[in-house]
């Protein structure tokens, strides 16, 4: 999981996803990752922190909450199991990549920055932020490491959060900033990480979004069912929810078994998993706040940069 080989170049056609914490990769891009892997194309997941400040759901694991190193170690195992369920074999923790100017991998640990709720569905910065928190890492340090991975893996598509980080979590917002800065650095002539890898111009950058009409319909479907838990509100709209058309769709049903298995692997963070019998939602889940969310029939994305027609996409992916 931490053996980062920067000189090994994968063939063009790969996908690289950038996420703040373990579980984000499955919650945001599970179907995309599973679909790409099933097509036999290279898939890399980069995780920026180990989720040290996450809440813990199962009572039997409650001792992990508040113990950052112990929870981090546990979530590493959860992440490995989730990636295996999705078919992803290439994973990188960002702090294990050599830093710009010769910084050694692992010399500084990138730690979950924490968050506070600013209102329903919206997060903001925590009152106490550790010195090693991901949001305190200089932008070009984190982005330089990610740029080195981009040069080594040479993905056709890079996917991450939209500018609001999905719902405002500071680490998600920072991961968005790091991704876009890294894309620029990877294309630059200079190789700040000293890997010797040639520049790489990422053909397409995607933002993960929820199409608003489909999101609202999915919530309504859950409310109409007898699930035993409250359903997330549609009056507080997360930043990932976007009106209007989307650019890329990934049907979830063909890989739903893989996605549900990956969600189940993140048992400290996700529970109340269940399938839905048709409609705008194909499944449901809850996080630590015991509020149900839909797994929509399609994962949806916006093209933030690049030309989709220049990319080899898995057959199941729909360009709209």
GIJO-V297159 format. One record per backbone hydrogen bond with DSSP energy under -0.5 kcal/mol. NH is the residue of the N-H (numbers start at 0). CO is the residue of the C=O. If there is no record, write none. Layout:
nh:NH co:CO
nh:NH co:CO
This chain:
nh:3 co:1
nh:4 co:2
nh:5 co:3
nh:8 co:6
nh:9 co:7
nh:9 co:151
nh:14 co:41
nh:15 co:156
nh:16 co:43
nh:17 co:158
nh:18 co:45
nh:23 co:20
nh:24 co:20
nh:26 co:22
nh:27 co:23
nh:28 co:24
nh:29 co:25
nh:32 co:28
nh:33 co:29
nh:34 co:30
nh:35 co:31
nh:36 co:32
nh:37 co:33
nh:38 co:34
nh:39 co:36
nh:40 co:35
nh:43 co:14
nh:44 co:89
nh:45 co:16
nh:46 co:44
nh:46 co:91
nh:47 co:18
nh:48 co:19
nh:53 co:50
nh:56 co:267
nh:60 co:57
nh:61 co:58
nh:63 co:60
nh:64 co:61
nh:66 co:63
nh:67 co:65
nh:70 co:66
nh:71 co:67
nh:72 co:68
nh:73 co:69
nh:74 co:70
nh:75 co:71
nh:76 co:72
nh:77 co:73
nh:78 co:74
nh:79 co:75
nh:80 co:76
nh:81 co:77
nh:82 co:78
nh:83 co:79
nh:84 co:80
nh:85 co:81
nh:86 co:82
nh:86 co:83
nh:87 co:82
nh:89 co:42
nh:90 co:88
nh:91 co:44
nh:93 co:46
nh:93 co:91
nh:95 co:92
nh:96 co:93
nh:98 co:102
nh:100 co:191
nh:101 co:98
nh:102 co:99
nh:105 co:94
nh:106 co:103
nh:110 co:108
nh:110 co:131
nh:115 co:123
nh:117 co:121
nh:118 co:121
nh:121 co:118
nh:122 co:166
nh:123 co:115
nh:128 co:126
nh:132 co:129
nh:133 co:110
nh:135 co:132
nh:136 co:132
nh:136 co:133
nh:140 co:137
nh:141 co:137
nh:142 co:138
nh:143 co:139
nh:144 co:140
nh:145 co:141
nh:146 co:142
nh:147 co:143
nh:148 co:144
nh:149 co:145
nh:150 co:146
nh:151 co:147
nh:152 co:148
nh:153 co:149
nh:155 co:13
nh:156 co:13
nh:157 co:203
nh:158 co:15
nh:159 co:205
nh:161 co:207
nh:164 co:161
nh:166 co:164
nh:167 co:163
nh:171 co:168
nh:172 co:168
nh:173 co:169
nh:174 co:170
nh:175 co:171
nh:176 co:172
nh:177 co:173
nh:178 co:174
nh:179 co:175
nh:180 co:176
nh:181 co:177
nh:182 co:178
nh:183 co:179
nh:184 co:180
nh:185 co:181
nh:186 co:182
nh:187 co:183
nh:187 co:184
nh:191 co:189
nh:193 co:190
nh:199 co:185
nh:201 co:199
nh:202 co:154
nh:203 co:155
nh:204 co:304
nh:205 co:157
nh:206 co:301
nh:207 co:159
nh:208 co:299
nh:209 co:239
nh:211 co:241
nh:214 co:210
nh:215 co:211
nh:216 co:212
nh:217 co:213
nh:218 co:214
nh:219 co:215
nh:220 co:216
nh:221 co:217
nh:222 co:218
nh:223 co:219
nh:224 co:220
nh:224 co:221
nh:226 co:224
nh:229 co:289
nh:231 co:291
nh:236 co:234
nh:237 co:235
nh:239 co:165
nh:240 co:237
nh:241 co:209
nh:246 co:300
nh:247 co:300
nh:248 co:317
nh:249 co:298
nh:250 co:315
nh:251 co:296
nh:252 co:296
nh:254 co:251
nh:255 co:252
nh:258 co:254
nh:259 co:255
nh:260 co:256
nh:261 co:257
nh:262 co:258
nh:263 co:259
nh:264 co:260
nh:265 co:261
nh:265 co:262
nh:266 co:264
nh:268 co:265
nh:269 co:265
nh:270 co:285
nh:273 co:283
nh:275 co:281
nh:277 co:275
nh:281 co:294
nh:282 co:294
nh:283 co:273
nh:284 co:292
nh:285 co:270
nh:286 co:290
nh:289 co:286
nh:291 co:229
nh:292 co:284
nh:294 co:282
nh:295 co:293
nh:296 co:279
nh:298 co:249
nh:299 co:208
nh:300 co:247
nh:301 co:206
nh:303 co:204
nh:303 co:301
nh:304 co:204
nh:306 co:202
nh:307 co:305
nh:309 co:306
nh:310 co:307
nh:312 co:310
nh:316 co:313
nh:317 co:248
nh:318 co:316
nh:319 co:246
nh:319 co:317
